[in-house]
Amino acid sequence: QPQQQNGDNNEQFVCALFKKNEFISRLEFVTCSITSSIHILWFETVEHYRGHGFGLQLLQSFIEYVRRSNFTTVTLDDVSDNARKPNNNIYVKCGFQYVKPSGNEPEMIQHLSL
């Protein structure tokens, strides 16, 4: 379950994945109760754990948690080179779609059904 990062009103949270107390992956996000949406600020997996499915596991678990929490939309800005690798894109595998497929930071969105 996500943990709130600070006590102010910006509703910023962090999820993290550990294996035997070793950090593997994290996801930071902000919530907006007015629009029932979440924006992913940061998502990373430690380099030597990439390609083993840990990041995918964290992102899929996060999306399920968000869906059960009655949010309707998740967005992110894909600043990686994922847009150039559509068949190996973790975000596409998790159901995200590009809103602006070109540019420096392609925006992605997933509309969640309850």
Biotite code that builds the C-alpha atoms (Angstrom):
import biotite.structure as struc

atoms = struc.array([
    struc.Atom([0.000, 0.000, 0.000], chain_id="A", res_id=1, res_name="GLN", atom_name="CA", element="C"),
    struc.Atom([1.379, 3.475, -0.887], chain_id="A", res_id=2, res_name="PRO", atom_name="CA", element="C"),
    struc.Atom([2.779, 5.599, 1.906], chain_id="A", res_id=3, res_name="GLN", atom_name="CA", element="C"),
    struc.Atom([2.251, 9.364, 2.035], chain_id="A", res_id=4, res_name="GLN", atom_name="CA", element="C"),
    struc.Atom([5.574, 11.139, 1.616], chain_id="A", res_id=5, res_name="GLN", atom_name="CA", element="C"),
    struc.Atom([4.769, 14.314, 3.531], chain_id="A", res_id=6, res_name="ASN", atom_name="CA", element="C"),
    struc.Atom([1.958, 15.786, 5.566], chain_id="A", res_id=7, res_name="GLY", atom_name="CA", element="C"),
    struc.Atom([0.998, 18.789, 3.458], chain_id="A", res_id=8, res_name="ASP", atom_name="CA", element="C"),
    struc.Atom([-1.933, 19.024, 1.053], chain_id="A", res_id=9, res_name="ASN", atom_name="CA", element="C"),
    struc.Atom([-0.190, 18.063, -2.170], chain_id="A", res_id=10, res_name="ASN", atom_name="CA", element="C"),
    struc.Atom([-1.067, 14.359, -1.714], chain_id="A", res_id=11, res_name="GLU", atom_name="CA", element="C"),
    struc.Atom([2.240, 12.980, -2.946], chain_id="A", res_id=12, res_name="GLN", atom_name="CA", element="C"),
    struc.Atom([2.934, 9.294, -2.269], chain_id="A", res_id=13, res_name="PHE", atom_name="CA", element="C"),
    struc.Atom([5.645, 6.688, -2.813], chain_id="A", res_id=14, res_name="VAL", atom_name="CA", element="C"),
    struc.Atom([5.389, 2.921, -3.464], chain_id="A", res_id=15, res_name="CYS", atom_name="CA", element="C"),
    struc.Atom([8.526, 0.805, -3.265], chain_id="A", res_id=16, res_name="ALA", atom_name="CA", element="C"),
    struc.Atom([9.494, -2.790, -3.921], chain_id="A", res_id=17, res_name="LEU", atom_name="CA", element="C"),
    struc.Atom([12.179, -4.509, -1.864], chain_id="A", res_id=18, res_name="PHE", atom_name="CA", element="C"),
    struc.Atom([13.655, -8.012, -1.993], chain_id="A", res_id=19, res_name="LYS", atom_name="CA", element="C"),
    struc.Atom([15.243, -9.171, 1.247], chain_id="A", res_id=20, res_name="LYS", atom_name="CA", element="C"),
    struc.Atom([15.610, -5.531, 2.380], chain_id="A", res_id=21, res_name="ASN", atom_name="CA", element="C"),
    struc.Atom([17.302, -4.552, -0.898], chain_id="A", res_id=22, res_name="GLU", atom_name="CA", element="C"),
    struc.Atom([15.679, -1.727, -2.848], chain_id="A", res_id=23, res_name="PHE", atom_name="CA", element="C"),
    struc.Atom([14.485, -2.820, -6.307], chain_id="A", res_id=24, res_name="ILE", atom_name="CA", element="C"),
    struc.Atom([11.949, -0.340, -7.662], chain_id="A", res_id=25, res_name="SER", atom_name="CA", element="C"),
    struc.Atom([9.908, 2.731, -6.692], chain_id="A", res_id=26, res_name="ARG", atom_name="CA", element="C"),
    struc.Atom([7.002, 4.740, -8.008], chain_id="A", res_id=27, res_name="LEU", atom_name="CA", element="C"),
    struc.Atom([6.118, 8.289, -6.902], chain_id="A", res_id=28, res_name="GLU", atom_name="CA", element="C"),
    struc.Atom([2.752, 9.829, -7.695], chain_id="A", res_id=29, res_name="PHE", atom_name="CA", element="C"),
    struc.Atom([0.332, 12.617, -6.834], chain_id="A", res_id=30, res_name="VAL", atom_name="CA", element="C"),
    struc.Atom([-3.411, 12.318, -6.485], chain_id="A", res_id=31, res_name="THR", atom_name="CA", element="C"),
    struc.Atom([-6.157, 14.736, -7.456], chain_id="A", res_id=32, res_name="CYS", atom_name="CA", element="C"),
    struc.Atom([-9.457, 13.988, -5.745], chain_id="A", res_id=33, res_name="SER", atom_name="CA", element="C"),
    struc.Atom([-11.270, 16.657, -7.795], chain_id="A", res_id=34, res_name="ILE", atom_name="CA", element="C"),
    struc.Atom([-10.615, 14.832, -11.078], chain_id="A", res_id=35, res_name="THR", atom_name="CA", element="C"),
    struc.Atom([-10.264, 11.332, -9.563], chain_id="A", res_id=36, res_name="SER", atom_name="CA", element="C"),
    struc.Atom([-6.889, 11.084, -11.261], chain_id="A", res_id=37, res_name="SER", atom_name="CA", element="C"),
    struc.Atom([-3.322, 10.166, -10.449], chain_id="A", res_id=38, res_name="ILE", atom_name="CA", element="C"),
    struc.Atom([-0.160, 11.392, -12.125], chain_id="A", res_id=39, res_name="HIS", atom_name="CA", element="C"),
    struc.Atom([2.987, 9.271, -11.908], chain_id="A", res_id=40, res_name="ILE", atom_name="CA", element="C"),
    struc.Atom([5.927, 11.571, -11.175], chain_id="A", res_id=41, res_name="LEU", atom_name="CA", element="C"),
    struc.Atom([8.743, 9.035, -11.089], chain_id="A", res_id=42, res_name="TRP", atom_name="CA", element="C"),
    struc.Atom([9.128, 5.327, -11.781], chain_id="A", res_id=43, res_name="PHE", atom_name="CA", element="C"),
    struc.Atom([12.444, 3.524, -11.627], chain_id="A", res_id=44, res_name="GLU", atom_name="CA", element="C"),
    struc.Atom([13.979, 0.098, -11.238], chain_id="A", res_id=45, res_name="THR", atom_name="CA", element="C"),
    struc.Atom([17.578, -0.447, -10.132], chain_id="A", res_id=46, res_name="VAL", atom_name="CA", element="C"),
    struc.Atom([19.596, -1.249, -13.255], chain_id="A", res_id=47, res_name="GLU", atom_name="CA", element="C"),
    struc.Atom([20.715, -4.766, -12.335], chain_id="A", res_id=48, res_name="HIS", atom_name="CA", element="C"),
    struc.Atom([17.077, -5.735, -11.589], chain_id="A", res_id=49, res_name="TYR", atom_name="CA", element="C"),
    struc.Atom([15.737, -4.489, -14.943], chain_id="A", res_id=50, res_name="ARG", atom_name="CA", element="C"),
    struc.Atom([14.415, -7.126, -17.298], chain_id="A", res_id=51, res_name="GLY", atom_name="CA", element="C"),
    struc.Atom([13.356, -9.490, -14.499], chain_id="A", res_id=52, res_name="HIS", atom_name="CA", element="C"),
    struc.Atom([9.743, -8.288, -14.210], chain_id="A", res_id=53, res_name="GLY", atom_name="CA", element="C"),
    struc.Atom([10.057, -6.453, -10.887], chain_id="A", res_id=54, res_name="PHE", atom_name="CA", element="C"),
    struc.Atom([9.114, -3.045, -12.323], chain_id="A", res_id=55, res_name="GLY", atom_name="CA", element="C"),
    struc.Atom([6.204, -4.616, -14.193], chain_id="A", res_id=56, res_name="LEU", atom_name="CA", element="C"),
    struc.Atom([5.057, -6.276, -10.951], chain_id="A", res_id=57, res_name="GLN", atom_name="CA", element="C"),
    struc.Atom([5.155, -2.963, -9.071], chain_id="A", res_id=58, res_name="LEU", atom_name="CA", element="C"),
    struc.Atom([3.344, -1.043, -11.822], chain_id="A", res_id=59, res_name="LEU", atom_name="CA", element="C"),
    struc.Atom([0.625, -3.689, -12.209], chain_id="A", res_id=60, res_name="GLN", atom_name="CA", element="C"),
    struc.Atom([0.079, -3.846, -8.436], chain_id="A", res_id=61, res_name="SER", atom_name="CA", element="C"),
    struc.Atom([-0.067, -0.062, -8.302], chain_id="A", res_id=62, res_name="PHE", atom_name="CA", element="C"),
    struc.Atom([-2.689, 0.102, -11.069], chain_id="A", res_id=63, res_name="ILE", atom_name="CA", element="C"),
    struc.Atom([-4.832, -2.497, -9.283], chain_id="A", res_id=64, res_name="GLU", atom_name="CA", element="C"),
    struc.Atom([-4.578, -0.537, -6.034], chain_id="A", res_id=65, res_name="TYR", atom_name="CA", element="C"),
    struc.Atom([-5.539, 2.674, -7.863], chain_id="A", res_id=66, res_name="VAL", atom_name="CA", element="C"),
    struc.Atom([-8.492, 0.947, -9.551], chain_id="A", res_id=67, res_name="ARG", atom_name="CA", element="C"),
    struc.Atom([-9.792, -0.342, -6.186], chain_id="A", res_id=68, res_name="ARG", atom_name="CA", element="C"),
    struc.Atom([-9.375, 3.164, -4.732], chain_id="A", res_id=69, res_name="SER", atom_name="CA", element="C"),
    struc.Atom([-11.924, 4.560, -7.229], chain_id="A", res_id=70, res_name="ASN", atom_name="CA", element="C"),
    struc.Atom([-9.551, 6.688, -9.277], chain_id="A", res_id=71, res_name="PHE", atom_name="CA", element="C"),
    struc.Atom([-10.502, 6.813, -12.948], chain_id="A", res_id=72, res_name="THR", atom_name="CA", element="C"),
    struc.Atom([-7.369, 8.017, -14.743], chain_id="A", res_id=73, res_name="THR", atom_name="CA", element="C"),
    struc.Atom([-3.609, 7.547, -14.431], chain_id="A", res_id=74, res_name="VAL", atom_name="CA", element="C"),
    struc.Atom([-1.220, 9.743, -16.435], chain_id="A", res_id=75, res_name="THR", atom_name="CA", element="C"),
    struc.Atom([2.542, 10.019, -16.820], chain_id="A", res_id=76, res_name="LEU", atom_name="CA", element="C"),
    struc.Atom([5.172, 11.713, -18.947], chain_id="A", res_id=77, res_name="ASP", atom_name="CA", element="C"),
    struc.Atom([7.371, 9.053, -20.554], chain_id="A", res_id=78, res_name="ASP", atom_name="CA", element="C"),
    struc.Atom([10.856, 10.579, -20.510], chain_id="A", res_id=79, res_name="VAL", atom_name="CA", element="C"),
    struc.Atom([12.590, 7.293, -21.348], chain_id="A", res_id=80, res_name="SER", atom_name="CA", element="C"),
    struc.Atom([13.206, 5.903, -24.805], chain_id="A", res_id=81, res_name="ASP", atom_name="CA", element="C"),
    struc.Atom([10.146, 3.628, -24.474], chain_id="A", res_id=82, res_name="ASN", atom_name="CA", element="C"),
    struc.Atom([8.304, 5.419, -27.289], chain_id="A", res_id=83, res_name="ALA", atom_name="CA", element="C"),
    struc.Atom([10.921, 4.068, -29.680], chain_id="A", res_id=84, res_name="ARG", atom_name="CA", element="C"),
    struc.Atom([10.453, 0.501, -28.358], chain_id="A", res_id=85, res_name="LYS", atom_name="CA", element="C"),
    struc.Atom([6.687, -0.117, -28.602], chain_id="A", res_id=86, res_name="PRO", atom_name="CA", element="C"),
    struc.Atom([6.999, -3.905, -28.338], chain_id="A", res_id=87, res_name="ASN", atom_name="CA", element="C"),
    struc.Atom([9.063, -3.708, -25.158], chain_id="A", res_id=88, res_name="ASN", atom_name="CA", element="C"),
    struc.Atom([7.301, -0.823, -23.411], chain_id="A", res_id=89, res_name="ASN", atom_name="CA", element="C"),
    struc.Atom([6.369, -1.484, -19.778], chain_id="A", res_id=90, res_name="ILE", atom_name="CA", element="C"),
    struc.Atom([3.711, 1.229, -19.834], chain_id="A", res_id=91, res_name="TYR", atom_name="CA", element="C"),
    struc.Atom([2.000, -0.165, -22.942], chain_id="A", res_id=92, res_name="VAL", atom_name="CA", element="C"),
    struc.Atom([2.118, -3.649, -21.363], chain_id="A", res_id=93, res_name="LYS", atom_name="CA", element="C"),
    struc.Atom([0.214, -2.177, -18.402], chain_id="A", res_id=94, res_name="CYS", atom_name="CA", element="C"),
    struc.Atom([-2.485, -0.596, -20.573], chain_id="A", res_id=95, res_name="GLY", atom_name="CA", element="C"),
    struc.Atom([-1.229, 2.975, -21.046], chain_id="A", res_id=96, res_name="PHE", atom_name="CA", element="C"),
    struc.Atom([-1.689, 4.738, -24.376], chain_id="A", res_id=97, res_name="GLN", atom_name="CA", element="C"),
    struc.Atom([0.253, 7.652, -25.831], chain_id="A", res_id=98, res_name="TYR", atom_name="CA", element="C"),
    struc.Atom([-1.694, 10.901, -26.009], chain_id="A", res_id=99, res_name="VAL", atom_name="CA", element="C"),
    struc.Atom([1.117, 12.774, -27.770], chain_id="A", res_id=100, res_name="LYS", atom_name="CA", element="C"),
    struc.Atom([3.338, 10.110, -29.391], chain_id="A", res_id=101, res_name="PRO", atom_name="CA", element="C"),
    struc.Atom([5.955, 12.616, -30.523], chain_id="A", res_id=102, res_name="SER", atom_name="CA", element="C"),
    struc.Atom([7.961, 15.249, -28.730], chain_id="A", res_id=103, res_name="GLY", atom_name="CA", element="C"),
    struc.Atom([10.473, 15.230, -25.928], chain_id="A", res_id=104, res_name="ASN", atom_name="CA", element="C"),
    struc.Atom([8.134, 13.938, -23.225], chain_id="A", res_id=105, res_name="GLU", atom_name="CA", element="C"),
    struc.Atom([5.257, 11.903, -24.681], chain_id="A", res_id=106, res_name="PRO", atom_name="CA", element="C"),
    struc.Atom([2.251, 11.947, -22.406], chain_id="A", res_id=107, res_name="GLU", atom_name="CA", element="C"),
    struc.Atom([0.575, 8.653, -21.607], chain_id="A", res_id=108, res_name="MET", atom_name="CA", element="C"),
    struc.Atom([-2.822, 7.905, -20.101], chain_id="A", res_id=109, res_name="ILE", atom_name="CA", element="C"),
    struc.Atom([-4.820, 4.952, -18.835], chain_id="A", res_id=110, res_name="GLN", atom_name="CA", element="C"),
    struc.Atom([-8.538, 5.182, -18.211], chain_id="A", res_id=111, res_name="HIS", atom_name="CA", element="C"),
    struc.Atom([-9.509, 2.745, -15.482], chain_id="A", res_id=112, res_name="LEU", atom_name="CA", element="C"),
    struc.Atom([-12.790, 0.926, -15.399], chain_id="A", res_id=113, res_name="SER", atom_name="CA", element="C"),
    struc.Atom([-14.146, 0.000, -12.011], chain_id="A", res_id=114, res_name="LEU", atom_name="CA", element="C"),
])
